[in-house]
Amino acid sequence: MRIALLGAGLTRNWGGWLATELVGELCGRIKDPEILRRLKLQRNFELVLAELRQEANRGADEQRRFGELEAAVLAAFGEMNTVLSTQRFEINSDPSHWLVNFFGEFDAIFSLNQDLLLELHYVPGKTDQEHRRWRTTTYPGLQVPFDWDDYLPHARLPIVLTESGDTFSATDVQPIYKLHGSVNWRTAGGTPILVIGGSKDATIRGSTLLSSYLDEFNRCLHAGQTKLMVIGYSFQDEHINGVIQRASDGAGLQTYLVNPAGLSIFDGPPEALIFAPKEVFKSLRLSGVLTRPFRDAFAGDHLAFNSIWRFLRP
């Protein structure tokens, strides 16, 4: 199997925020001095959001702070998705360098992103004939409009996808699993299906849909002879790292990394006295590391393009 795992670094190629950049963006949206103090100190908006969520039941001020930061995060995502809807998805006019051909090579796509880049732009049925494999995409367990592929990005932007309970997908439909949900996903009762902040593993296990996604990620990586291409993920989520680590140790998972930071994403905190890379790093069976921008590989960087496709070939 060939599997893709996408992180915020992918969307950055079309102007999206990285998690580290969102801290600064949120400082411009927040008025409460206590929230600003914590953002400045921790420099991780998800940790601050998790703290405020835990404190929200203590009183009105705590509830207000949590609501203010959560609203600011969603507003930042809303603006980002609006900008993404105006971007040109394909980088190269040459069909041999189309992104739909590249993404269409994967048996399944898993994403940790809550933005709408793929929902807005990716239509695998529009690949050139040589690479055509999929009729369309599906987001398993969600109701997608039957004429979804005919919508332009600006028409897709306001659509809310509601949980259906049916995770079956046909063999000619490419599944996309957003492991942390999405800003436009809702349960049948209208509750957002979105994982932001701490205790991500527990939140996922509390959702039938997202827990089935994590189980499918585990199944695919343990299927044997699986190739995993990781694009723009910096290995900050231990529930994801654990699956990759176990599959590397027990099922011979091969991994190719696309990240400008290269192997430094596995380094411990700079203040640590002893160098100790993340546990998952010890298990990885690396089949390549691309530190050049992902976008460049499809814009004319032939060495980067060849490196990516060499990994994907049988």
C-alpha positions in Angstrom: 0.0 0.0 0.0 1.0 3.6 -0.5 -0.3 6.0 2.2 0.0 9.8 2.6 0.1 11.5 5.9 -0.4 15.3 5.6 0.4 18.0 8.2 0.1 21.8 8.3 3.4 22.1 6.3 1.5 21.0 3.2 -1.1 23.7 3.4 1.7 26.3 4.0 2.6 25.8 0.3 -0.6 27.6 -0.6 -0.3 30.3 2.1 -1.8 28.5 5.1 -0.7 29.1 8.7 1.7 26.7 10.4 0.8 26.0 14.1 3.8 28.1 15.2 2.7 31.0 13.0 -0.8 30.9 14.4 0.5 31.9 17.9 1.5 35.3 16.5 -1.8 35.6 14.5 -3.9 34.8 17.6 -2.0 37.5 19.6 -3.5 40.0 17.2 -7.0 38.7 17.7 -7.0 38.3 21.4 -7.8 41.1 23.9 -7.6 39.2 27.2 -4.2 39.9 28.9 -4.1 36.5 30.6 -4.5 34.6 27.3 -1.9 36.8 25.7 0.5 36.1 28.7 0.1 32.4 28.2 0.5 32.5 24.4 3.7 34.5 24.9 5.0 32.1 27.5 4.1 28.8 26.0 4.2 29.7 22.3 1.8 26.8 21.6 -1.8 27.8 21.1 -3.0 24.2 21.4 -1.5 23.9 24.9 -3.1 27.1 26.0 -6.4 26.1 24.6 -6.2 22.8 26.4 -5.5 24.6 29.7 -8.3 27.0 29.3 -10.7 24.2 28.4 -9.8 22.4 31.6 -10.3 25.6 33.6 -13.6 26.6 31.9 -15.9 25.1 34.6 -14.3 27.1 37.4 -16.2 30.3 36.7 -17.4 33.0 34.3 -14.0 34.5 33.6 -12.4 31.1 32.8 -15.3 30.2 30.6 -15.1 33.5 28.8 -11.3 33.1 28.2 -11.8 29.7 26.7 -14.6 30.9 24.5 -12.5 33.9 23.4 -9.5 31.8 22.3 -11.6 29.1 20.7 -13.5 31.8 18.7 -10.2 33.4 17.6 -8.8 30.0 16.5 -11.9 29.3 14.4 -11.9 32.8 13.0 -8.3 32.4 11.9 -9.1 29.1 10.2 -12.1 30.7 8.5 -10.0 33.5 7.0 -7.4 31.0 6.0 -9.9 28.8 4.2 -11.3 31.8 2.4 -7.8 32.6 1.1 -7.2 29.0 0.2 -10.4 29.0 -1.9 -8.9 31.7 -4.1 -5.6 29.9 -4.7 -4.6 28.0 -7.8 -4.1 24.4 -6.7 -2.1 23.1 -9.6 1.4 24.5 -9.7 2.5 23.4 -13.1 0.6 23.4 -16.4 2.4 20.2 -17.5 0.2 17.2 -16.9 3.2 15.1 -15.9 3.6 17.4 -12.9 0.0 17.8 -11.9 -0.7 17.4 -8.2 -3.9 15.4 -8.9 -1.7 12.8 -10.5 0.6 12.7 -7.5 -2.1 12.5 -4.8 -4.0 10.0 -6.9 -1.2 7.5 -6.5 -2.1 6.9 -2.8 -4.4 4.1 -1.7 -5.6 6.4 1.1 -4.8 9.9 2.3 -4.7 10.6 6.0 -4.5 14.3 7.2 -4.0 16.0 10.5 -5.1 19.3 9.1 -8.5 20.9 9.9 -8.3 23.3 7.0 -10.1 22.8 3.7 -7.3 22.7 1.2 -8.2 19.2 -0.2 -11.9 19.6 0.1 -11.8 22.9 -1.9 -9.4 21.8 -4.7 -8.6 18.1 -5.0 -10.6 16.2 -7.6 -8.8 13.0 -8.5 -11.2 12.2 -11.4 -9.6 15.1 -13.2 -6.2 13.4 -13.6 -4.8 12.8 -17.0 -5.8 9.5 -18.6 -2.4 7.8 -17.9 -2.8 8.3 -14.1 -6.6 7.9 -13.8 -7.5 5.5 -11.0 -10.2 7.2 -8.9 -13.6 8.4 -9.9 -13.8 10.8 -7.0 -12.8 11.1 -3.3 -14.8 10.3 -0.2 -14.6 11.3 3.4 -15.8 8.1 5.0 -18.6 8.4 7.4 -19.7 11.8 6.1 -22.5 12.9 3.8 -21.0 14.6 0.7 -23.2 16.2 -2.0 -23.6 13.9 -5.0 -22.4 16.6 -7.4 -19.5 17.6 -5.2 -17.0 17.3 -8.0 -18.8 19.9 -10.1 -18.6 22.6 -7.4 -16.0 25.3 -7.7 -13.9 26.1 -4.6 -15.9 29.1 -3.6 -19.1 27.0 -3.7 -17.6 24.3 -1.5 -16.4 26.8 1.1 -19.6 27.2 3.1 -20.8 23.6 2.9 -21.0 21.7 6.2 -20.4 17.9 6.0 -22.5 15.9 8.4 -21.7 12.5 10.0 -23.6 9.7 8.3 -22.4 6.6 10.2 -21.5 4.7 7.0 -17.8 4.5 6.5 -17.9 2.1 3.4 -16.2 3.4 0.3 -16.3 1.9 -3.2 -13.1 0.6 -4.8 -13.0 3.4 -7.4 -13.3 6.1 -4.8 -10.2 7.4 -2.9 -10.7 7.7 0.8 -9.5 10.8 2.7 -9.4 10.4 6.5 -9.0 13.6 8.5 -7.7 12.2 11.8 -8.4 15.4 13.8 -11.7 16.2 12.1 -12.3 19.4 10.2 -13.7 22.9 10.8 -16.7 22.1 8.6 -17.6 18.7 10.0 -20.6 18.1 12.3 -22.2 15.2 14.0 -25.8 14.4 13.3 -26.7 16.5 16.3 -24.7 19.5 15.1 -21.7 19.2 17.3 -18.3 20.1 15.6 -16.1 17.1 14.8 -12.8 18.9 15.5 -9.8 18.0 17.6 -7.7 21.0 18.8 -5.8 21.3 22.0 -4.7 18.7 24.5 -5.8 15.1 25.2 -6.2 14.5 21.5 -6.1 10.7 21.8 -8.9 10.8 24.4 -11.0 13.1 22.2 -10.5 10.9 19.2 -11.6 7.8 21.2 -14.7 9.7 22.3 -15.8 10.0 18.6 -16.9 6.9 16.8 -16.0 8.4 13.5 -12.5 9.6 14.4 -11.6 6.5 16.4 -12.5 4.4 13.3 -10.2 6.7 11.3 -7.3 6.1 13.7 -8.0 2.3 13.6 -7.9 2.5 9.8 -4.6 4.4 9.9 -3.2 1.6 12.1 -4.5 -1.1 9.8 -3.0 0.5 6.7 0.4 1.0 8.2 0.5 -2.6 9.5 -0.8 -4.1 6.2 2.8 -5.2 5.2 4.9 -3.7 2.4 3.3 -0.3 3.1 5.0 2.9 2.0 4.2 6.1 4.0 4.9 9.5 2.7 4.8 12.2 5.4 4.3 15.7 4.1 4.5 18.7 6.5 4.0 16.8 9.8 6.5 17.5 12.5 5.8 14.5 14.7 4.2 16.4 17.6 1.3 14.1 18.2 2.2 11.0 20.2 -0.9 9.1 19.3 0.1 9.3 15.7 3.8 8.7 16.4 2.9 5.5 18.3 1.2 4.0 15.3 4.1 4.8 13.0 6.6 3.5 15.5 4.8 0.2 16.0 4.3 -0.3 12.3 8.0 0.5 11.6 9.1 -2.1 14.2 6.5 -4.8 13.5 5.4 -4.5 9.9 8.5 -3.1 8.1 6.8 0.3 7.3 8.9 2.4 4.9 8.7 6.1 5.4 9.6 9.1 3.2 9.7 12.6 4.8 8.9 15.9 3.2 9.8 18.7 5.6 12.2 21.7 5.2 13.4 21.1 8.7 14.6 17.6 7.8 15.6 15.3 10.6 15.8 18.1 13.1 12.0 17.7 13.7 12.9 14.7 15.8 15.3 16.6 18.1 14.5 17.1 21.7 14.0 20.6 23.2 17.0 22.9 22.8 17.3 23.4 26.5 17.7 19.6 27.1 21.1 18.7 28.6 21.3 15.3 26.9 20.4 14.9 23.2 17.5 12.4 23.0 15.5 12.3 19.8 11.9 11.3 19.9 11.2 7.6 20.3 9.6 7.2 16.9 12.9 8.3 15.2 14.7 5.2 16.5 12.2 3.0 14.7 11.7 4.8 11.4 12.8 2.9 8.3 13.7 6.0 6.3 13.5 5.7 2.5 14.2 9.3 1.8 14.1 12.8 3.2 13.2 15.9 1.1 14.1 19.2 2.7 13.3 21.3 -0.4 9.9 22.9 -0.4 7.2 20.5 -1.5 5.9 23.0 -4.0 9.2 23.3 -5.8 9.1 19.6 -6.7 6.1 20.3 -8.9 7.2 23.7 -10.1 10.3 22.6 -11.9 12.8 21.2 -9.3 13.5 17.9 -11.2 15.7 16.4 -8.5 13.0 16.8 -5.9 10.3 15.6 -8.2 12.3 12.5 -9.2 13.1 11.7 -5.5 9.4 11.8 -4.6 8.3 9.6 -7.5 11.2 7.1 -6.9 9.7 6.3 -3.5 6.2 5.9 -4.9 7.1 3.6 -7.7 6.8 -0.2 -7.0 
